[in-house]
Amino acid sequence: MPSLLNITLRSLPPQFAGAAAGIYSTVQQTSSALGICLIGGVFYYFIGLTKNVQLAYHYGLIIHIGCLIILSILLLCLPKTVQGPKTATVAE
């Protein structure tokens, strides 16, 4: 993930780096928790419905693969070039 963090924060001015890193970390942790809730919820739903752990795991895995496909499509929509860091000009 560090390279993704570098790409995300590269174009920000240095004075916003701390706030942006905090927001990035919060979004990352929240997304992880929601993903666990979604896949775990599907898993336990099908365990309760069918009493079959293998089938529940299968459906949870299908949801996981579906999320990865959606993420891959979204990543393909990102711009191909990334702006470098903005340099400040010093007034003389």
Secondary structure, 3 states (H helix, E strand, C coil): CHHHHHHHHCCCCHHHHHHHHHHHHHHHHHHHHHHHHHHHHHHHHHHHHHCCHHHHHHHHHHHHHHHHHHHHHHHHCCCCCCCCCCCCCCCC
